[in-house]
Amino acid sequence: MASDRVRWRGLYNTLRRQIESGDLAPGAKVPPELELAEMHQLSRTTVRQALAQLQADGLITPGQGRLGRRVRDQRPLEWHLHRFERERRRDDPRTGLDDWAASVAEQGRTPQQEVTVSIETPSDSVARALQLKAGEMAVRRRRIRRVDGVPHQLSTSYFPEDLARGTVLMEERDVVMPGGILRSIGHPQASVRDEIYIRMPTTYEASQLAIPPGTPVGEHRRTGYGEDGRPVRHMVTVFPGDKHFLVYEAEL
């Protein structure tokens, strides 16, 4: 009904203005459905329509039991890929921050990484990137990267098994070593090749990253090569397009 659309759109516009003005600040709790219904003299069905549209727009989180809905932090993360893991890396075991986490902290945000490790038969694309022969295995370190408690990246690094076995790369924790893990185990990256793709997320990625419907993701693939030209790591990072912007700087 047209009147129903007018009602939920009116509440939607009111809440959106409050979010954009800062009256409902990032992280603030959105009033519960019943409270909104009573305050605006609307049915709960109409309130849910307005909240569903705000969620689809990426402005609020889904309802999570007693935690309720909250306003999303709309500040995108700067990712300086021309400096990432290059030059003077900022990995610091004293703070527990690797180069990525240090960059996040410099922006006044709180980084967190969850790590799982496995040994597996690599996909064809990973095997090609690492120049593995048929039957050779790869060590996979999968990380969920969070910023201010919100998932921001799925970053998975693959290493040749013969290079990683018996090293800290096999430890299922957020390992921070000066100059990076590969340098610490005697296999520093001398050069890297980057590829960046823009696409729609898979169902798994959308779920893990809490991506609003219709939001594309970026996929950053970086292959690192040792001093002898051998590939030592292939990293695939998937990130929501509305939470990042990429920066490259180069001298001309």
VENKAJO-V348712 format. One record per backbone hydrogen bond with DSSP energy under -0.5 kcal/mol. NH is the residue of the N-H (numbers start at 0). CO is the residue of the C=O. Records with the same first field share a line. If there is no record, write none. Layout:
NH->CO, CO
This chain:
4->0
5->1
6->2
7->3
8->4
9->5
10->6
11->7
12->8
13->9
14->10
15->11
16->12
17->13
18->14
19->15
20->16
21->17, 18
22->17
23->17
24->22
26->70
27->24
29->68
35->31
36->32
37->33
38->34
39->35
40->36
41->36
46->42
47->43
48->44
49->45
50->46
51->47
52->48
53->49
54->50
55->51
56->52
57->54
58->53
59->53
60->69
66->63
67->64
70->27
71->58
73->71
76->242
78->244
79->77
80->78, 246
81->246
82->79
83->79
85->82
88->86
91->96
94->91
95->91
96->91
97->95
101->97
102->98
103->99
104->100
105->101
106->102, 103
107->104
108->103
110->108
111->145
113->143
115->141
117->139
119->137
121->119, 135
126->122
127->123
128->124
129->125
130->126, 127
131->126
135->132
137->119
138->158
139->117
140->138, 156
141->115, 139
142->154
143->113
144->142, 152
145->111, 143
146->149
147->109
148->109
149->146
151->144
152->144
153->237
154->142, 152
155->153, 235
156->140
157->233
158->138
160->136
162->159
163->159
164->160
166->163
169->166
170->167
172->170
174->172
179->176
183->179
184->180
185->182
186->181
189->187, 224
190->224
192->222
194->220
196->218
198->216
200->214
205->201
206->202
207->203
208->204
209->205, 206
210->205
214->211
215->213
216->198
217->238
218->196
219->236
220->194, 218
221->219, 234
222->192
223->221, 232
224->190
225->229
228->225
231->223
232->223
233->157
234->221
235->155
236->219
237->153
238->217
239->151
240->215
242->239
244->76
246->78
